[in-house]
C-alpha cells in the first residue's frame, strides 16, 4: 500500500508539476464521494462537449497549468498519440468537422481514486466517427482517463480510448 501511495503521489507531482512536493508527502484531505461525483461530472461535461463539437467547452475540462509548468495532457489511441493541450485541441478541431459522438454508458462508469488528488476513470463508451454521416461508424470503447484536482476543480489530464471489440 505504501508503494501505491508513493507512486500515486509521484504521478500527481509530475502531472501537476508540483516538483517541490516530495513523493512520500501525505495529502491533508481524502478523496470523498463528492470528489467521485465531481470526476464523473467533468467526464460527462467532456462527453457532452465532444458530441456537441464544442471545442471551447471540451478544452475547459482539460487540466492546465501556468506557462512555466509542464503540459499534463496526453491522448493515446491505437492509431495516434497527442502530447499536450495544443496538439489535442488541433486534433479535435479537425475531428469535429466530421461526425463525432461520444456516448458513455453512464451507469457503468467506474472511478477509482489513486490519491486524494488523482483518480482513474473507466467508461464503456460508444464512439461514432466519420468524415460524413454516410461514412460514420459506431464502435464500442473502454475509455480510460486520469482526472486531477486543480485549483479550478477536477480536470482531465489523460485520455486513452481502448477498442472493446
DSSP file (Angstrom, degrees, kcal/mol; ACC not computed):
  #  RESIDUE AA STRUCTURE BP1 BP2  ACC     N-H-->O    O-->H-N    N-H-->O    O-->H-N    TCO  KAPPA ALPHA  PHI   PSI    X-CA   Y-CA   Z-CA
    1    1 A X     >        0   0    0      0, 0.0     4,-2.3     0, 0.0     5,-0.2   0.000 360.0 360.0 360.0 -39.6    0.0    0.0    0.0
    2    2 A X  H  >  +     0   0    0      1,-0.2     4,-2.6     2,-0.2     5,-0.2   0.898 360.0  51.1 -61.7 -40.9    2.9    2.4    0.8
    3    3 A X  H  > S+     0   0    0      2,-0.2     4,-2.9     1,-0.2     5,-0.2   0.916 109.0  51.2 -62.8 -42.7    4.4    1.8   -2.6
    4    4 A X  H  > S+     0   0    0      2,-0.2     4,-2.8     1,-0.2    -2,-0.2   0.917 111.9  46.7 -60.2 -44.4    1.0    2.6   -4.3
    5    5 A X  H  X S+     0   0    0     -4,-2.3     4,-2.5     2,-0.2    -2,-0.2   0.903 113.7  48.3 -65.3 -40.8    0.7    5.9   -2.3
    6    6 A X  H  X S+     0   0    0     -4,-2.6     4,-2.3     2,-0.2    -2,-0.2   0.937 114.1  45.8 -65.2 -45.8    4.3    6.9   -3.1
    7    7 A X  H  X S+     0   0    0     -4,-2.9     4,-2.7     2,-0.2    -2,-0.2   0.918 113.6  49.6 -61.8 -44.3    3.8    6.1   -6.8
    8    8 A X  H  X S+     0   0    0     -4,-2.8     4,-2.6    -5,-0.2    -1,-0.2   0.898 110.8  49.6 -63.1 -40.6    0.4    7.9   -6.8
    9    9 A X  H  X S+     0   0    0     -4,-2.5     4,-2.4    14,-0.3    -1,-0.2   0.895 111.2  49.7 -64.5 -39.4    2.0   11.0   -5.1
   10   10 A X  H  X S+     0   0    0     -4,-2.3     4,-2.6    13,-0.2    -2,-0.2   0.923 110.6  49.6 -65.0 -44.1    4.8   10.9   -7.7
   11   11 A X  H  X S+     0   0    0     -4,-2.7     4,-3.1     1,-0.2     5,-0.3   0.933 112.0  48.6 -59.0 -46.7    2.3   10.7  -10.6
   12   12 A X  H  X S+     0   0    0     -4,-2.6     4,-2.8     1,-0.2     6,-0.4   0.907 110.9  50.7 -61.2 -41.6    0.3   13.6   -9.1
   13   13 A X  H  X>S+     0   0    0     -4,-2.4     5,-1.6     2,-0.2     4,-0.7   0.914 113.8  44.3 -63.7 -42.3    3.5   15.6   -8.7
   14   14 A X  H ><5S+     0   0    0     -4,-2.6     3,-0.5     3,-0.2    -2,-0.2   0.947 116.8  45.1 -67.1 -48.1    4.5   15.0  -12.3
   15   15 A X  H 3<5S+     0   0    0     -4,-3.1    -2,-0.2     1,-0.2    -1,-0.2   0.909 121.2  38.5 -62.7 -42.9    1.1   15.7  -13.7
   16   16 A X  H 3<5S-     0   0    0     -4,-2.8    -1,-0.2    -5,-0.3    -2,-0.2   0.477 107.3-123.3 -89.5  -1.8    0.5   18.8  -11.6
   17   17 A X  T <<5 +     0   0    0     -4,-0.7     2,-1.9    -3,-0.5     3,-0.2   0.752  58.8 150.5  69.0  22.1    4.1   20.0  -11.9
   18   18 A X    > < +     0   0    0     -5,-1.6     3,-1.9    -6,-0.4    -1,-0.2  -0.455   4.7 157.1 -87.8  66.3    4.5   20.0   -8.2
   19   19 A X  T 3   +     0   0    0     -2,-1.9    -1,-0.2     1,-0.3    -5,-0.1   0.679  67.4  63.8 -67.2 -16.5    8.2   19.3   -8.2
   20   20 A X  T 3  S+     0   0    0     -3,-0.2     2,-0.6    -7,-0.1    -1,-0.3   0.539  85.3  87.6 -83.5  -5.7    8.5   20.8   -4.8
   21   21 A X  S <  S-     0   0    0     -3,-1.9    -8,-0.0   -12,-0.1    -3,-0.0  -0.837  81.7-127.3 -96.3 120.9    6.3   18.1   -3.2
   22   22 A X    >   -     0   0    0     -2,-0.6     3,-2.0     1,-0.1    -2,-0.1  -0.351  19.1-119.3 -65.9 148.5    8.2   15.0   -2.1
   23   23 A X  T 3  S+     0   0    0      1,-0.3   -14,-0.3   -13,-0.0   -13,-0.2   0.735 113.0  52.9 -61.4 -23.3    6.8   11.7   -3.5
   24   24 A X  T 3  S+     0   0    0    -15,-0.1    -1,-0.3     2,-0.1   -18,-0.1   0.415  79.2 128.4 -93.1   2.4    6.1   10.5    0.0
   25   25 A X    <   -     0   0    0     -3,-2.0     2,-0.3   -19,-0.1    -4,-0.0  -0.323  55.2-133.5 -62.3 135.7    4.1   13.5    1.1
   26   26 A X        -     0   0    0      1,-0.1     2,-0.1     2,-0.0    -1,-0.1  -0.714  19.5-116.8 -90.0 141.2    0.7   12.7    2.6
   27   27 A X        -     0   0    0     -2,-0.3    -1,-0.1     1,-0.1   -18,-0.0  -0.430   9.5-139.5 -73.5 150.6   -2.3   14.6    1.5
   28   28 A X  S    S+     0   0    0     -2,-0.1     2,-0.3     2,-0.0    -1,-0.1   0.474  85.3  43.0 -89.2  -1.7   -4.1   16.8    4.0
   29   29 A X  S    S-     0   0    0      3,-0.0     2,-0.3     0, 0.0    87,-0.2  -0.875  77.3-124.9-136.8 170.4   -7.5   15.7    2.6
   30   30 A X        -     0   0    0     -2,-0.3     2,-0.5    86,-0.1    -2,-0.0  -0.773  29.6-101.4-115.2 158.1   -9.2   12.5    1.4
   31   31 A X        -     0   0    0     -2,-0.3     2,-0.2     4,-0.1    86,-0.1  -0.704  51.6-170.4 -75.8 124.6  -10.9   11.5   -1.8
   32   32 A X     >  -     0   0    0     -2,-0.5     4,-2.3    84,-0.2     5,-0.1  -0.566  40.4-101.1-114.3 174.5  -14.7   11.7   -1.0
   33   33 A X  H  > S+     0   0    0      1,-0.2     4,-2.3     2,-0.2     5,-0.2   0.835 124.6  57.4 -63.7 -31.9  -17.9   10.8   -2.6
   34   34 A X  H  > S+     0   0    0      2,-0.2     4,-2.2     1,-0.2    -1,-0.2   0.887 106.4  49.0 -65.0 -37.5  -18.3   14.4   -3.6
   35   35 A X  H  > S+     0   0    0      2,-0.2     4,-2.6     1,-0.2     5,-0.2   0.925 108.4  53.2 -64.3 -44.5  -14.9   14.1   -5.4
   36   36 A X  H  X S+     0   0    0     -4,-2.3     4,-2.2     1,-0.2    -2,-0.2   0.920 111.7  45.8 -56.2 -44.9  -16.2   10.9   -7.1
   37   37 A X  H  X S+     0   0    0     -4,-2.3     4,-2.8     1,-0.2    -1,-0.2   0.887 110.9  52.6 -66.5 -39.0  -19.2   12.8   -8.3
   38   38 A X  H  X S+     0   0    0     -4,-2.2     4,-2.3     2,-0.2    -2,-0.2   0.886 109.3  49.3 -65.5 -38.6  -17.1   15.8   -9.5
   39   39 A X  H  X S+     0   0    0     -4,-2.6     4,-2.0     2,-0.2    -2,-0.2   0.930 113.0  47.4 -64.1 -45.6  -14.8   13.5  -11.5
   40   40 A X  H  X S+     0   0    0     -4,-2.2     4,-2.5    -5,-0.2    -2,-0.2   0.914 111.3  52.0 -61.3 -42.7  -17.9   11.9  -13.1
   41   41 A X  H  X S+     0   0    0     -4,-2.8     4,-2.2     1,-0.2    -2,-0.2   0.908 108.8  48.6 -62.0 -43.3  -19.4   15.3  -13.8
   42   42 A X  H  X S+     0   0    0     -4,-2.3     4,-2.1     1,-0.2    -1,-0.2   0.879 111.6  50.9 -67.4 -35.4  -16.3   16.6  -15.5
   43   43 A X  H  X S+     0   0    0     -4,-2.0     4,-2.4     2,-0.2    -2,-0.2   0.919 110.4  48.4 -64.8 -43.3  -16.2   13.5  -17.7
   44   44 A X  H  X S+     0   0    0     -4,-2.5     4,-2.5     2,-0.2    -2,-0.2   0.844 109.1  53.8 -67.8 -32.0  -19.8   13.9  -18.6
   45   45 A X  H  X S+     0   0    0     -4,-2.2     4,-2.6     2,-0.2    -1,-0.2   0.911 108.8  50.0 -62.7 -42.0  -19.1   17.6  -19.5
   46   46 A X  H  X S+     0   0    0     -4,-2.1     4,-2.6     2,-0.2    -2,-0.2   0.933 110.8  48.5 -60.6 -46.7  -16.3   16.3  -21.7
   47   47 A X  H  X S+     0   0    0     -4,-2.4     4,-2.5     1,-0.2    55,-0.4   0.917 113.2  47.0 -61.5 -44.7  -18.7   13.8  -23.4
   48   48 A X  H  X S+     0   0    0     -4,-2.5     4,-2.1     2,-0.2    -1,-0.2   0.912 113.1  48.9 -64.7 -42.6  -21.4   16.5  -24.0
   49   49 A X  H  <>S+     0   0    0     -4,-2.6     5,-2.7     2,-0.2     4,-0.5   0.912 112.3  48.6 -64.0 -42.3  -18.8   18.9  -25.4
   50   50 A X  H ><5S+     0   0    0     -4,-2.6     3,-1.1     1,-0.2    -2,-0.2   0.935 112.7  46.6 -64.1 -46.5  -17.4   16.3  -27.7
   51   51 A X  H 3<5S+     0   0    0     -4,-2.5    49,-0.2    51,-0.3    -1,-0.2   0.856 114.6  47.8 -65.1 -34.2  -20.7   15.3  -29.0
   52   52 A X  T 3<5S-     0   0    0     -4,-2.1    -1,-0.3    -5,-0.2    -2,-0.2   0.498 108.7-126.6 -82.2  -3.7  -21.8   18.9  -29.5
   53   53 A X  T < 5 +     0   0    0     -3,-1.1     2,-1.1    -4,-0.5    -3,-0.2   0.845  54.8 156.3  58.8  35.1  -18.4   19.6  -31.2
   54   54 A X     >< -     0   0    0     -5,-2.7     4,-2.5    -6,-0.2    -1,-0.2  -0.761  20.4-178.6 -95.6  91.8  -18.0   22.5  -28.7
   55   55 A X  H  > S+     0   0    0     -2,-1.1     4,-2.6     1,-0.2    -1,-0.2   0.823  79.5  54.4 -64.6 -32.5  -14.2   22.9  -28.7
   56   56 A X  H  > S+     0   0    0      2,-0.2     4,-1.6     1,-0.2    -1,-0.2   0.941 112.6  42.1 -66.9 -46.9  -14.3   25.7  -26.1
   57   57 A X  H  > S+     0   0    0      2,-0.2     4,-0.9     1,-0.2    -2,-0.2   0.875 114.4  53.0 -66.6 -36.9  -16.2   23.5  -23.6
   58   58 A X  H >< S+     0   0    0     -4,-2.5     3,-0.8     1,-0.2     4,-0.4   0.932 109.5  47.8 -62.7 -46.0  -14.1   20.5  -24.5
   59   59 A X  H >< S+     0   0    0     -4,-2.6     3,-1.3     1,-0.2    -1,-0.2   0.833 102.6  65.5 -64.5 -31.9  -10.9   22.5  -23.8
   60   60 A X  H 3< S+     0   0    0     -4,-1.6    -1,-0.2     1,-0.3    -2,-0.2   0.804  96.8  54.4 -61.2 -31.2  -12.4   23.7  -20.5
   61   61 A X  T << S+     0   0    0     -4,-0.9    95,-3.2    -3,-0.8     2,-0.3   0.579  90.1  96.7 -82.1  -8.1  -12.4   20.2  -19.0
   62   62 A X  B <  S-a  156   0A   0     -3,-1.3    95,-0.2    -4,-0.4     2,-0.1  -0.589  82.8-108.4 -85.1 142.6   -8.7   19.6  -19.6
   63   63 A X        -     0   0    0     93,-3.2     2,-0.3    -2,-0.3    10,-0.2  -0.369  40.9-176.3 -63.6 143.0   -6.1   20.2  -16.9
   64   64 A X        -     0   0    0      8,-0.1     2,-0.3     7,-0.1     7,-0.1  -0.982   9.4-166.5-141.8 155.7   -4.0   23.2  -17.4
   65   65 A X        -     0   0    0     -2,-0.3   -48,-0.1     4,-0.1   -49,-0.0  -0.880  38.8 -76.7-134.3 164.8   -1.0   24.7  -15.6
   66   66 A X    >   -     0   0    0     -2,-0.3     3,-2.3     1,-0.1    -1,-0.1  -0.218  54.7-100.6 -57.7 156.7    0.8   28.0  -15.7
   67   67 A X  T 3  S+     0   0    0      1,-0.3    -1,-0.1    -3,-0.0     4,-0.1   0.741 120.9  59.3 -54.5 -27.3    3.2   28.5  -18.7
   68   68 A X  T 3  S+     0   0    0      2,-0.1    -1,-0.3     0, 0.0     2,-0.3   0.453  95.3  79.6 -83.8   1.3    6.3   27.6  -16.6
   69   69 A X  S <  S-     0   0    0     -3,-2.3    -4,-0.1     1,-0.1   -52,-0.1  -0.755  92.5 -94.5-106.7 154.8    4.9   24.2  -15.8
   70   70 A X        -     0   0    0     -2,-0.3     2,-0.5   -56,-0.1    -1,-0.1  -0.379  42.2-107.8 -66.7 144.2    4.9   21.0  -18.0
   71   71 A X        -     0   0    0      1,-0.1    -1,-0.1    -4,-0.1    -7,-0.1  -0.615  29.0-162.4 -72.6 121.0    1.7   20.4  -20.1
   72   72 A X        +     0   0    0     -2,-0.5     2,-0.2   -57,-0.1    -1,-0.1   0.517  48.5 115.0 -86.0  -3.8    0.0   17.4  -18.4
   73   73 A X        +     0   0    0    -10,-0.2    11,-2.9    85,-0.1     2,-0.3  -0.480  33.4 166.5 -80.2 132.5   -2.3   16.5  -21.3
   74   74 A X  E     -Cb  83 158A   0     83,-1.6    85,-2.2    -2,-0.2     2,-0.4  -0.996  14.2-175.9-140.2 138.3   -1.9   13.1  -23.1
   75   75 A X  E     +Cb  82 159A   0      7,-2.4     7,-2.8    -2,-0.3     2,-0.5  -0.966  11.6 179.2-133.0 115.3   -4.3   11.4  -25.6
   76   76 A X  E     +C   81   0A   0     83,-2.2    85,-0.4    -2,-0.4     2,-0.3  -0.969   7.2 161.2-125.7 119.9   -3.1    7.9  -26.7
   77   77 A X        -     0   0    0      3,-3.1     3,-0.2    -2,-0.5    85,-0.1  -0.811  53.1 -98.9-127.4 170.3   -5.2    5.8  -29.0
   78   78 A X  S    S+     0   0    0     83,-0.5     3,-0.1    -2,-0.3    -1,-0.1   0.884 122.0  38.1 -57.6 -40.0   -4.2    2.8  -31.2
   79   79 A X  S    S+     0   0    0      1,-0.1     2,-0.3    -3,-0.0    -1,-0.2   0.674 125.8   2.6 -89.1 -17.9   -3.9    4.9  -34.3
   80   80 A X        -     0   0    0     -3,-0.2    -3,-3.1     2,-0.0     2,-0.3  -0.981  52.6-140.0-162.3 168.1   -2.3    8.1  -32.9
   81   81 A X  E     -C   76   0A   0     -2,-0.3     2,-0.4    -5,-0.2    -5,-0.2  -0.996   9.0-167.4-137.9 141.4   -0.9   10.0  -29.9
   82   82 A X  E     -C   75   0A   0     -7,-2.8    -7,-2.4    -2,-0.3     2,-0.6  -0.991   4.8-165.3-131.7 125.3   -1.2   13.6  -28.9
   83   83 A X  E     +C   74   0A   0     -2,-0.4     4,-0.3    -9,-0.2    -9,-0.2  -0.944  57.3  13.4-114.3 115.5    1.1   15.1  -26.2
   84   84 A X  S  > S-     0   0    0    -11,-2.9     4,-2.0    -2,-0.6     5,-0.2   0.055  86.3 -85.7 101.3 150.1    0.0   18.5  -24.8
   85   85 A X  H  > S+     0   0    0      1,-0.2     4,-2.8     2,-0.2     5,-0.3   0.900 120.8  53.8 -56.0 -50.1   -3.1   20.6  -24.9
   86   86 A X  H  > S+     0   0    0      1,-0.2     4,-2.3     2,-0.2    -1,-0.2   0.916 110.7  46.4 -58.0 -43.7   -2.4   22.4  -28.2
   87   87 A X  H  > S+     0   0    0     -4,-0.3     4,-2.0     2,-0.2    -1,-0.2   0.910 114.4  47.5 -64.6 -41.9   -1.9   19.1  -30.2
   88   88 A X  H  X S+     0   0    0     -4,-2.0     4,-2.3     2,-0.2    -2,-0.2   0.914 111.9  49.2 -66.2 -42.9   -5.0   17.6  -28.7
   89   89 A X  H  X S+     0   0    0     -4,-2.8     4,-2.2     1,-0.2    -2,-0.2   0.914 110.5  50.6 -64.7 -42.1   -7.2   20.7  -29.4
   90   90 A X  H  X S+     0   0    0     -4,-2.3     4,-1.6    -5,-0.3    -1,-0.2   0.910 109.5  52.1 -61.5 -41.0   -5.9   20.8  -33.0
   91   91 A X  H  X S+     0   0    0     -4,-2.0     4,-2.6     1,-0.2    -2,-0.2   0.940 112.1  44.5 -59.0 -48.1   -6.8   17.2  -33.4
   92   92 A X  H  X S+     0   0    0     -4,-2.3     4,-2.8     1,-0.2    -1,-0.2   0.790 105.0  61.5 -73.7 -25.7  -10.3   17.6  -32.2
   93   93 A X  H  < S+     0   0    0     -4,-2.2     4,-0.3     2,-0.2    -1,-0.2   0.918 112.2  40.2 -60.3 -41.0  -10.9   20.8  -34.2
   94   94 A X  H >< S+     0   0    0     -4,-1.6     3,-1.4     2,-0.2     4,-0.4   0.923 115.3  50.7 -71.5 -45.3  -10.3   18.6  -37.3
   95   95 A X  H >< S+     0   0    0     -4,-2.6     3,-1.7     1,-0.3    35,-0.2   0.894 104.1  58.5 -59.6 -41.4  -12.3   15.6  -35.9
   96   96 A X  T 3< S+     0   0    0     -4,-2.8    -1,-0.3     1,-0.3    -2,-0.2   0.584  89.1  74.1 -69.3  -9.4  -15.3   17.9  -35.0
   97   97 A X  T <  S+     0   0    0     -3,-1.4    -1,-0.3    -4,-0.3    -2,-0.2   0.730 105.4  37.3 -72.2 -20.9  -15.5   18.9  -38.7
   98   98 A X  S <  S-     0   0    0     -3,-1.7     2,-0.5    -4,-0.4    33,-0.2  -0.056 116.8 -51.3-105.2-151.2  -17.0   15.4  -39.4
   99   99 A X  E     +D  130   0A   0     31,-3.3    31,-1.6    33,-0.1     2,-0.3  -0.788  60.4 162.7 -90.9 129.2  -19.3   13.2  -37.4
  100  100 A X  E     +D  129   0A   0     -2,-0.5     2,-0.4    29,-0.2    29,-0.2  -0.889   7.4 169.6-151.5 116.7  -18.3   12.6  -33.8
  101  101 A X  E     -D  128   0A   0     27,-2.4    27,-2.1    -2,-0.3     2,-0.5  -0.994  12.8-167.1-128.2 137.0  -20.4   11.3  -31.0
  102  102 A X  E     +D  127   0A   0     -2,-0.4     2,-0.6   -55,-0.4   -51,-0.3  -0.932  14.7 172.1-126.5 102.7  -19.1   10.3  -27.6
  103  103 A X  E     -D  126   0A   0     23,-2.8    23,-2.4    -2,-0.5     2,-0.1  -0.809  10.6-167.3-123.7  90.0  -21.7    8.4  -25.6
  104  104 A X  E     -D  125   0A   0     -2,-0.6     2,-1.2    21,-0.3    21,-0.3  -0.412  32.0-114.9 -73.8 151.0  -20.6    6.8  -22.4
  105  105 A X    >   -     0   0    0     19,-3.2     3,-1.7     1,-0.2     4,-0.4  -0.757  32.7-162.2 -81.7  97.4  -22.8    4.2  -20.5
  106  106 A X  G >  S+     0   0    0     -2,-1.2     3,-1.1     1,-0.3    -1,-0.2   0.833  83.4  55.3 -57.0 -38.9  -23.3    6.5  -17.5
  107  107 A X  G 3  S+     0   0    0      1,-0.2    -1,-0.3    -3,-0.1    -2,-0.0   0.712 107.7  50.8 -69.3 -18.8  -24.4    3.6  -15.2
  108  108 A X  G <  S+     0   0    0     -3,-1.7    -1,-0.2    16,-0.2    16,-0.2   0.364  76.5 125.4-102.6   5.4  -21.2    1.7  -15.9
  109  109 A X    <   -     0   0    0     -3,-1.1     2,-0.4    -4,-0.4    14,-0.2  -0.458  42.8-161.9 -66.5 132.1  -18.7    4.5  -15.2
  110  110 A X  E     -E  122   0A   0     12,-2.9    12,-2.8    -2,-0.2     2,-0.5  -0.965   6.1-166.9-117.3 133.6  -16.1    3.4  -12.6
  111  111 A X  E     -E  121   0A   0     -2,-0.4     2,-0.5    10,-0.2    10,-0.2  -0.985   4.0-174.1-123.1 123.4  -14.0    5.9  -10.7
  112  112 A X  E     -E  120   0A   0      8,-2.8     8,-3.1    -2,-0.5     2,-0.1  -0.957  19.1-137.2-120.8 113.1  -11.0    4.7   -8.7
  113  113 A X  E     -E  119   0A   0     -2,-0.5     6,-0.3     6,-0.2     3,-0.1  -0.454  20.1-179.8 -69.0 140.3   -9.1    7.1   -6.5
  114  114 A X  S    S-     0   0    0      4,-2.9     2,-0.3     1,-0.5     5,-0.2   0.742  75.4 -15.8-101.8 -43.2   -5.3    6.8   -6.7
  115  115 A X  S    S-     0   0    0      3,-2.0    -1,-0.5  -107,-0.1     3,-0.4  -0.796  84.5 -84.7-141.1-174.8   -4.7    9.7   -4.2
  116  116 A X  S    S+     0   0    0     -2,-0.3   -84,-0.2     1,-0.2   -86,-0.1   0.718 131.2  35.5 -66.9 -19.1   -6.9   12.5   -2.8
  117  117 A X  S    S+     0   0    0      1,-0.1    32,-2.6   -86,-0.1     2,-0.4   0.361 113.3  57.9-118.4   3.5   -6.0   14.5   -5.9
  118  118 A X  E     + F   0 148A   0     -3,-0.4    -4,-2.9    30,-0.2    -3,-2.0  -1.000  57.4 176.4-138.4 133.6   -5.8   11.9   -8.7
  119  119 A X  E     -EF 113 147A   0     28,-2.5    28,-3.0    -2,-0.4     2,-0.4  -0.991  22.5-137.0-138.2 147.1   -8.4    9.5   -9.9
  120  120 A X  E     -EF 112 146A   0     -8,-3.1    -8,-2.8    -2,-0.3     2,-0.4  -0.802  19.8-161.0 -96.6 143.6   -8.8    6.9  -12.7
  121  121 A X  E     -EF 111 145A   0     24,-2.6    24,-2.4    -2,-0.4     2,-0.4  -0.992   7.2-170.6-128.4 134.9  -12.0    6.7  -14.6
  122  122 A X  E     +EF 110 144A   0    -12,-2.8   -12,-2.9    -2,-0.4     2,-0.4  -0.993  11.4 172.9-124.3 128.3  -13.2    3.8  -16.7
  123  123 A X  E     - F   0 143A   0     20,-2.2    20,-2.6    -2,-0.4     2,-0.3  -0.915  31.1-137.5-142.6 112.7  -16.2    4.2  -19.0
  124  124 A X  E     - F   0 142A   0     -2,-0.4   -19,-3.2   -19,-0.3     2,-0.4  -0.548  42.5-179.4 -61.7 128.1  -17.7    1.8  -21.6
  125  125 A X  E     -DF 104 141A   0     16,-3.3    16,-2.9    -2,-0.3     2,-0.6  -0.991  33.3-138.9-141.6 138.9  -18.5    4.2  -24.4
  126  126 A X  E     -DF 103 140A   0    -23,-2.4   -23,-2.8    -2,-0.4     2,-0.5  -0.882  25.0-167.2 -93.9 124.1  -19.9    4.2  -27.9
  127  127 A X  E     -DF 102 139A   0     12,-2.6    12,-2.2    -2,-0.6     2,-0.5  -0.964   5.5-167.0-116.6 125.7  -18.0    6.4  -30.2
  128  128 A X  E     +DF 101 138A   0    -27,-2.1   -27,-2.4    -2,-0.5     2,-0.3  -0.945  20.1 161.4-109.7 126.7  -19.3    7.3  -33.6
  129  129 A X  E     +DF 100 137A   0      8,-2.3     8,-2.3    -2,-0.5     2,-0.3  -0.997   5.4 124.0-147.3 151.5  -16.9    8.9  -36.1
  130  130 A X  E     -D   99   0A   0    -31,-1.6   -31,-3.3    -2,-0.3     6,-0.2  -0.879  61.2-101.6 171.0 162.6  -16.5    9.5  -39.8
  131  131 A X  S    S+     0   0    0     -2,-0.3     2,-0.3   -33,-0.2    -1,-0.1   0.846 106.6  11.8 -68.6 -33.9  -15.9   12.3  -42.3
  132  132 A X  S  > S-     0   0    0    -34,-0.1     4,-1.2    -3,-0.1     3,-0.2  -0.888  82.6-104.9-136.9 167.1  -19.7   12.2  -43.3
  133  133 A X  T  4 S+     0   0    0     -2,-0.3     3,-0.4     1,-0.2    -1,-0.1   0.892 121.4  54.1 -59.0 -39.4  -22.9   10.8  -41.9
  134  134 A X  T  4 S+     0   0    0      1,-0.2    -1,-0.2    -3,-0.0    -3,-0.0   0.835 114.8  38.9 -65.8 -32.7  -22.8    8.2  -44.6
  135  135 A X  T  4 S+     0   0    0     -3,-0.2    -1,-0.2     2,-0.0    -2,-0.2   0.537  89.9 116.6 -95.7  -6.0  -19.2    7.0  -43.7
  136  136 A X     <  -     0   0    0     -4,-1.2     2,-0.3    -3,-0.4    -6,-0.3  -0.336  43.4-169.0 -67.4 141.5  -19.6    7.3  -39.9
  137  137 A X  E     -F  129   0A   0     -8,-2.3    -8,-2.3    -2,-0.0     2,-0.4  -0.966  14.0-139.3-130.5 147.5  -19.3    4.1  -37.9
  138  138 A X  E     +F  128   0A   0     -2,-0.3     2,-0.3   -10,-0.2   -10,-0.2  -0.897  25.5 172.5-107.7 135.4  -20.1    3.4  -34.3
  139  139 A X  E     -F  127   0A   0    -12,-2.2   -12,-2.6    -2,-0.4     2,-0.3  -0.989  31.8-112.8-140.6 148.9  -17.8    1.2  -32.2
  140  140 A X  E     +F  126   0A   0     -2,-0.3    24,-2.6   -14,-0.2     2,-0.3  -0.627  36.8 177.3 -82.7 140.6  -17.5    0.3  -28.5
  141  141 A X  E     -FG 125 163A   0    -16,-2.9   -16,-3.3    -2,-0.3     2,-0.7  -0.956  32.2-135.9-134.3 153.8  -14.6    1.5  -26.5
  142  142 A X  E     -FG 124 162A   0     20,-3.0    20,-2.4    -2,-0.3     2,-0.6  -0.971  31.0-153.1-103.8 112.7  -13.5    1.3  -22.9
  143  143 A X  E     -FG 123 161A   0    -20,-2.6   -20,-2.2    -2,-0.7     2,-0.5  -0.781  10.1-167.5 -92.6 124.6  -12.3    4.9  -22.2
  144  144 A X  E     +FG 122 160A   0     16,-2.6    16,-2.8    -2,-0.6     2,-0.3  -0.948  13.7 171.6-111.8 128.2   -9.7    5.2  -19.5
  145  145 A X  E     -FG 121 159A   0    -24,-2.4   -24,-2.6    -2,-0.5     2,-0.5  -0.953  28.8-138.3-136.3 155.4   -8.9    8.7  -18.2
  146  146 A X  E     -FG 120 158A   0     12,-1.7    11,-3.2    -2,-0.3    12,-1.3  -0.968  20.4-164.7-110.8 127.3   -6.9   10.3  -15.4
  147  147 A X  E     -FG 119 156A   0    -28,-3.0   -28,-2.5    -2,-0.5     2,-0.4  -0.902   4.4-164.9-110.5 142.0   -8.6   13.2  -13.6
  148  148 A X  E     -FG 118 155A   0      7,-3.0     7,-2.4    -2,-0.4     2,-0.4  -0.958  23.9-117.0-127.6 145.6   -6.6   15.5  -11.4
  149  149 A X  E     + G   0 154A   0    -32,-2.6     2,-0.2    -2,-0.4     5,-0.2  -0.680  41.5 175.0 -78.0 128.5   -7.7   18.0   -8.8
  150  150 A X  E >   - G   0 153A   0      3,-1.6     3,-1.8    -2,-0.4   -85,-0.1  -0.763  50.2 -96.0-124.2 171.7   -6.7   21.6   -9.9
  151  151 A X  T 3  S+     0   0    0      1,-0.3     3,-0.1    -2,-0.2    -2,-0.0   0.777 128.5  52.0 -59.7 -23.8   -7.4   25.0   -8.4
  152  152 A X  T 3  S-     0   0    0      1,-0.4    -1,-0.3     0, 0.0     2,-0.2   0.444 125.0 -97.4 -89.5  -0.8  -10.3   25.2  -10.9
  153  153 A X  E <  S- G   0 150A   0     -3,-1.8    -3,-1.6     2,-0.0    -1,-0.4  -0.695  72.8 -14.5 113.2-170.0  -11.7   21.8   -9.7
  154  154 A X  E     + G   0 149A   0     -2,-0.2     2,-0.3    -5,-0.2    -5,-0.2  -0.462  67.9 175.5 -70.7 136.9  -11.3   18.3  -11.2
  155  155 A X  E     - G   0 148A   0     -7,-2.4    -7,-3.0    -2,-0.2     2,-0.4  -0.939  33.1-103.6-139.8 160.1  -10.0   18.2  -14.8
  156  156 A X  E     +aG  62 147A   0    -95,-3.2   -93,-3.2    -2,-0.3    -9,-0.2  -0.717  32.0 172.3 -88.8 131.5   -8.9   15.6  -17.3
  157  157 A X  E     +     0   0A   0    -11,-3.2   -83,-1.6    -2,-0.4     2,-0.3   0.696  66.2  18.9-109.2 -30.8   -5.2   15.0  -17.8
  158  158 A X  E     -bG  74 146A   0    -12,-1.3   -12,-1.7   -85,-0.2     2,-0.4  -0.999  56.1-164.5-146.2 149.9   -5.1   11.9  -20.0
  159  159 A X  E     +bG  75 145A   0    -85,-2.2   -83,-2.2    -2,-0.3     2,-0.4  -0.998   8.2 175.6-133.4 127.7   -7.5   10.1  -22.3
  160  160 A X  E     - G   0 144A   0    -16,-2.8   -16,-2.6    -2,-0.4     2,-0.6  -0.861  11.2-164.2-134.5 100.3   -6.9    6.5  -23.6
  161  161 A X  E     - G   0 143A   0     -2,-0.4     2,-0.5   -85,-0.4   -83,-0.5  -0.751   9.3-164.8 -85.3 124.0   -9.8    5.0  -25.7
  162  162 A X  E     - G   0 142A   0    -20,-2.4   -20,-3.0    -2,-0.6   -85,-0.0  -0.935  24.5-116.5-111.5 121.8   -9.3    1.3  -25.9
  163  163 A X  E     - G   0 141A   0     -2,-0.5   -22,-0.3   -22,-0.2   -23,-0.0  -0.304  22.6-158.5 -55.5 137.2  -11.3   -0.6  -28.6
  164  164 A X              0   0    0    -24,-2.6   -23,-0.2     1,-0.2    -1,-0.1   0.086 360.0 360.0-110.1  22.6  -13.7   -3.0  -26.9
  165  165 A X              0   0    0    -25,-0.3    -1,-0.2   -26,-0.0   -24,-0.1   0.398 360.0 360.0-125.9 360.0  -14.4   -5.5  -29.6
